[in-house]
Amino acid sequence: MEYVDHTKMIHIYENVEPKALKKVELKVLQAKAAMEAMSLKFTQEEKEEFTEKPFSELFAHLFRKDTLGSMITMLRQLDDGKLADKADRFEEIFPDHADLVRADRIPDEL
């Protein structure tokens, strides 16, 4: 995390009463999101540094077979092996459900 100068954090509950939020909650949240998005003024060079594929580029290192195997081994040993059967099931189904490329495409499909 980095220090950002000239900013002020404003919580939504400081600006909107709960009664008003129920009536126009979507518009309020959209306005808040728009204000936050406008505060992100990146140059084109800065935008090009962002990854287009966060799951397959960043999380792929975590989900390598050796790394995943180590995590499952640790999970099996937790609480004197009480989770061993769950770890076995997880190891069995995880490869079918961990489609990082598909996860990268979800924003395009929405």
C-alpha positions in Angstrom: 0.0 0.0 0.0 1.2 3.5 -0.7 0.7 6.9 0.8 -1.6 9.1 -1.2 -1.5 12.8 -0.5 -4.4 15.3 -0.6 -7.1 12.7 0.0 -9.9 12.5 2.6 -11.8 9.4 3.4 -15.5 9.9 3.7 -17.7 7.1 4.8 -21.0 6.8 3.1 -22.8 6.8 6.5 -21.4 10.3 7.2 -23.3 11.7 4.1 -26.5 9.7 3.9 -29.0 8.8 6.6 -30.1 5.1 6.7 -33.7 6.1 5.8 -32.6 7.9 2.7 -30.3 5.1 1.8 -33.2 2.6 1.6 -35.0 4.9 -0.9 -32.1 5.6 -3.2 -29.5 3.1 -2.2 -28.5 2.2 -5.7 -28.1 5.8 -6.9 -26.1 6.7 -3.8 -23.8 3.8 -4.3 -23.4 4.5 -8.0 -22.6 8.1 -7.2 -20.0 7.0 -4.6 -18.5 4.6 -7.1 -18.3 7.3 -9.8 -16.6 9.7 -7.4 -14.0 7.1 -6.4 -13.4 6.2 -10.1 -12.9 9.9 -11.0 -10.2 10.1 -8.3 -8.2 7.5 -10.2 -6.6 9.7 -12.9 -3.9 7.5 -14.5 -1.9 8.3 -17.5 -2.0 6.0 -20.4 1.5 4.7 -19.5 0.3 4.0 -16.0 -2.8 2.2 -17.3 -0.6 0.0 -19.5 1.2 -1.3 -16.4 -2.0 -2.9 -15.0 -2.4 -6.5 -15.9 -5.3 -7.6 -18.1 -5.2 -11.2 -16.7 -5.0 -10.9 -12.9 -6.0 -14.5 -12.1 -3.8 -16.4 -14.6 -0.9 -14.0 -14.2 -0.9 -13.5 -10.4 -2.8 -16.5 -8.9 -1.3 -19.1 -11.2 1.8 -19.2 -9.0 -0.3 -20.0 -6.0 -2.1 -22.8 -7.8 0.9 -24.7 -9.1 0.7 -28.4 -8.4 3.6 -28.3 -5.9 2.2 -25.3 -4.1 -1.3 -26.7 -4.0 0.0 -30.0 -2.8 1.8 -28.3 0.1 -1.3 -26.4 1.1 -3.4 -29.6 1.0 -0.8 -31.4 3.1 -1.0 -28.6 5.7 -4.8 -28.7 5.6 -4.8 -32.5 6.2 -2.7 -32.0 9.4 -4.8 -29.2 10.9 -6.6 -30.0 14.1 -5.1 -33.5 14.4 -6.3 -34.6 11.0 -9.9 -33.8 11.5 -10.0 -32.1 8.1 -8.2 -34.8 6.2 -11.3 -36.1 4.4 -12.2 -32.6 3.4 -8.7 -32.0 2.1 -8.9 -35.2 0.1 -12.2 -34.1 -1.4 -10.8 -30.6 -2.1 -7.8 -32.1 -3.8 -10.1 -34.2 -5.9 -12.4 -31.5 -7.2 -10.2 -28.4 -7.2 -8.6 -29.0 -10.7 -12.1 -29.1 -12.3 -13.1 -25.8 -10.6 -10.0 -23.7 -10.7 -10.2 -22.2 -14.2 -8.1 -19.1 -13.9 -8.4 -18.2 -17.6 -12.2 -18.3 -17.3 -12.0 -16.1 -14.2 -10.0 -13.6 -16.3 -12.8 -13.6 -18.9 -15.7 -13.0 -16.4 -15.6 -9.2 -16.7 -15.8 -9.5 -20.5 -18.8 -11.8 -20.2 -20.8 -9.5 -17.8 
